[in-house]
């Protein structure tokens, strides 16, 4: 009989309620590990004094680090996008210190077999005592943001390299992230991507009838590295050739700026800013859209997409994808095979690729079908979770 593990999943963000759309890939991994019979507990920071609770029957233990109204370092925009706040450095320190105490106390109480630490900077500090004093194995997974911080700070880079050297196993969400890790730690890196988290009702069906006008879709946090201003700048070029509708879901610190650009470019009639949407609405948008577009870039901090789970979801729904060839996106989108890749920050190239997909139905269908087959093979959840558990046991 397969041995069951007591697993702690440690990170900066986890859904605050059953309806919270945050980190769906992590939630799916946790739930599937629990469904396989393992004892899984999530360790995460609080949000405005949020107490311990359960999500999908899995206990979520929260550590406090600031007064209630100021406890907003995580979730929504994410900590890297709040560094301009005067209180950021103070609460970043209390976040780490109180996290160290809480994680050690929970480790003593629950006697975990393994702690899976996401974003090793700063969460790797919280695993040192459980690892050294209690013998708990530590698996560290980088997603990209912490590596971008290291590129911009020599101190953070050295601390991250040291923390990565302390982990019992290292993981990455893509080959791009794995290569970045190897620049800091000359060790083997397991590549553990994500699967789709939005149910694909049409996965085995024919593509729905084309919309008139075509619908372009983009989903995710509205932060700089998503590059949506380049999509907005590409739209006037596209609209000269044919009408389109665009739906953009999600929230983030760039939303107001991009909405103002939408108005300035005269695009209010064809661009919908949908905000956070339900899983049902999101599945419907994936199902009905004509093309998924993802103009990601390297932002001012050097951060970019570690993988891009929304691309996996688009492929799972048999949709052609146009994206920029940065970061981990190239693990998902193979140019002219599973989608079209364009250079980052190039609105004209983005518009050209979109018009190519919209005007050539044979091309769009081929990309959609090949993308679906590739997604089924590489980003299968059963395979991903099995490989994750193997890392835990090794």
N, C-alpha and C positions, 0 to 999 in steps of 0.2 A: 504493500500500500504506500502511495506517495506521501512523504512527510509534509505536514502542513506547517507553515511559517507564521510567526508573529511579526508583522510588517508595520513599520511606521513610515508614513509618507510626509516629508517635511518640505515646506515651501512658503513662498510669500503670499500666495493667493489660493483660496479655495472658495467655492460658492457659499454665499452667506445665507441662502435659503434654497429651497427646491426649485424656485423660479429664477434664481440668479444664473445668467448665461456664462459666467466666467469660467475660464480654463476647462472647457468641455472635454478636451482630450485627456486631461489628468483625472477628471471625474470618471470617465469611461474606463481608464486603466485601473483605477481603484476599485470600481464596481466589479470589473471582470476578475480581478484578483480575489475579491471577496467571494464572488460566485463560484470560484474554483475551490473554495473551502479554506482559504487562508484567512487568518485573523488580521484585519487591516484597520489601522487607526491613522487619522490625518492629524498632523500637528501644523498649526497655522496661526498667524497673528490675528488679534481681534480687529474689529472695525467698529469704532464708536461704541466701545464697551460690549460688543457682542459676546455673550457667554458661550460655554461649551454647548454643543447641540449635536444632532444627527442629520446627515444628508443621505438619502437612499438606504437608511439603516446602518450606515457606517459612522462611528463616533468621530466627531471633529473637536479636538481640544484646542482652545484659543488662549494665547498668552497676551496679557495687557502690557502696554509700553508707554501710554500717554493718557492725559485727561480725555474724557469721552469725546468732546467736540473736536479735539485735535488728533484723534487716533484715526488718521486717514492716509497714512503713508503708503498703504498698499491698495490693491483693487482699482477698478476704473482706469485712471490714467497710468498707474504703475509708478513705483518709486523713482526710476530713472527720469521720468518726466516732471518730477517735483523738486529737483535739486536747487531750483532758484529760490525756494522758500527759505526765509531767514531761520526758521526753526528746524529745517531739514537735518542739519548736522547734529543738533541736540537729540532729536527723536530717532535719528539713525543709530546713535550710540545706545540710547535706552532700548531700542528695538533689539539690538544684538545682545546686550547685557541681560535683559529680562528673558530673552529667548534662550540664552545659555542655561539660565537657572531653571526655566520651565521644562525644557527638553530633558535635562538631566533628571529632574524630579519625576517626570512621566516615565523615563527609561527605568528608573529604580522601581517604580510601582508596577509597570506593565511587563518588564523583562522582555523587551523586543529581541528578536533574532537579528533583524536587519533594520537600519534606517536608510530609506531612499531619500537622499538630499537633493532637491532641485535648486538650481541657482546657487552653486557652492560659495559664491561671494554674495551675501555674507553668511549664508546658513551653514557653511562648513565649520564655522567657529562653534556652532551649537552641537556639533557631533563629536567634538574632541573628547570631552569628559566621558560620555557614554562609551565611546570606542576604547579609550585608554584604561578607564577604571572598571568598566563593566564587561568589556570584551564583545561589545555589539559590533557587528560588521556594518560598514558604511559604504553605500553605493552613491556616487555623485554623478548627477546629470547636468550638463550645461545646455542652455537653450540659445545662447548668443548675446543676451543683454549684458551679462557679467563680463564677457570677453570684450565687448565694446568699451565698458568702463575701464578695463585693464589697458586698452590701447591708448586711453587718454590720461592715464595716471600711472606713473612709475611705481608708486607705493602700492596701489591696488593690484597692479600687475604682479609684483613680487609676492604679495599676500595670497593672491589667487593661485599662483604657481605653487606656493607652499601648501595651501589647502588641498589642491589637486594631488599633490604628492602624498598626502595623508590618507586619502580614500583607499578602500580595499579594492574598488573597481570603479572605472570611469566610463561614462556613457555620454552620447551626444544624440541630438535629434536629427542630424543630417551629416553627410560627408563634409560639407562646408564647416560646420561647427566642430567636427572631429579634427579637421586639419588645423583649426585655430587652437584647439586644446593641445595638440601635439607640439605647437610652438612654445608652450609653457611647460609641458610635462611629457617627457619621452617615455611614454607608456602605451600599452594597447588601449584602444578606445572602442567600446561596443556601440554600434549605431542602432538605436531603438527609436524609430519614427512613430508617428501616430496613425490611426485610421480615421475614417469619417465618423462624425458624431451626430450628423443629421440624417434621419431615416430617409433612404432613397426609395420612395414608393414606385418609381418608374425604372428601378435598376434592371429589371428583366424585360421591360417593355420597349416599344418603339418610341423614338423621340416625338414629343407632342407636336401638334400642328404649329407651324411658324406664326409668330405674332406679327401684326402690322400696326404700328411700326415695331421693329425689333426692340427687344429689351436687353440692355446691358446691366449686369449686376456686379456689385462689389460689396463684400462683407468684412467686418473686423473693426478693431479699434481705430479711431480717427486720430492717429498720431503721425508725426512727421515722416517716419520711415515707410508709411503706406503710400506716399507719393501721389495722393489723389489730385493735387493741383495740376499734375501733368495730364491726368485724364480730362480734367476740366478744360485745360488749354487745347487738348486734342479734339474736343467735341465740336467746336466751330468748323474745323476742317472736315470732320465726318458729316456734319449737318449740311455742308455745301453739296454733298453727293446724295444724301438720303436722310430722311427723318429717323430719329431713334428716341427711345425713352431710357432713362437711367435710374436705377434704384440703388441707393447707398445706405447700408444699415450700420448701426453701431454708434458709439459715442466716444469722445476724446477731446483733448485740449486744442486740436486744430479745427474742430467743427465750425466754430463761429467764423474763423478766418476763411475757411473754404466756402462757407455759405455766402459770405460777402463777395468772394471771387465769382461764385455762380451768378450772383445778381449783376456784377460788373460786366461779365461776359454775355449777359442776356440769355442765360440758360435756365431761368426759373421755370419756364414752361415745360422743360423736358427732364429736369433732375428732381428726384424726390429724396429728401433726407429722412429716412424712415426711423432713425434712432434704434434703440434696442427692440427687437421683435421676438415674438414667441417662436418656439421650435416649429410649431405648425406653419406659421407664416414663412419662416425661413425655408422650410422644406418646399413650400409652395413656390417661393421665388426661385429656388434652384430648379424646380421642375419645369417652370414656365419660361425662364429666361432664355434668350437666344444665344448669348455668349457671356462667359465670366471673364472679367478684366481685372488684372492685379498689377498696377504700375509701381511696385515697391522700389525703394531706393536705399542707398546708404545715407543715413541722416547726418546731422552735424556732429554727432558723437561717434560716427563710424559704425553705428548699429544698423542691422538690416534683418530681413526675415531669416530666422534660424531654420525654418522648414516651410510653413504655410499650409496649415491644416485645411483652410478654406478651399485651397486648390484641390486637395484630395476629395473634399465634399463635392466640388463641381464635377470632377471626373466621375465620381460615384453616381452622379445624376446624368451621365452621358452628355456633358456639355463641352463645346470647344472652349479653349482657354487662350487668352492673350495675356502674357505676363512679361515682366522684366527679368533678365537672366542674372539675378543677384542672389547671394547667399544660398540657402538650402533649396530655393525654388528649382534649381537645376536638377535636384534629385527627383522631382515630380514631373516637371515639364521638359520633355526632350523635343527640341525644335523640329517642327514639321512631322513629329511622330505622335506626341501626346498633347500638343498645343503649339502655339507660336511664341517665340521669345524675341524681345526687342531690347535695345540698349536702354539703360536707365536714364531718366531725366531727358527724354527725347520725345516731345509731344507729337512731332511730325511722324516719327517712326511708329509710334503707338497708333496714331490715326490710320496710317497706311495698313497696318496689320489688322485692325478692326474692320476696315473696309474690305480687305481681302477675304476675311471670314464671312462677313455679311453678304458678300456678292457671289460667293462660290459655295453652294449648298453641298456639293460633293466633297469639297475640302472640309467643310464644317462637320459633316457626318463621319468622314474618315478619322479626323482628329478625335471626335467624341468617342467613337467606338474603340479606337486604339488606346485612348486615355482610360476608358473604363476597364479594358482588359488588363492594362498595366497596374491600375489601382487595385484591382481584385487580387493580383498576384503579390505585389510588393507591400501594400498597406492593409493587409488582412489582419483583423484584430486578434484572432486566435493565435496566429503566428507571432505577433508582436508581444502578446502577454506571455506566451510560452517562453520566448526568448528572454523576456524580463525576469521571469521566475528562475530561469537557468542561471542568469547572472547572480541573482540573490543566493542561490544554492552553491555556486562556485566560490 
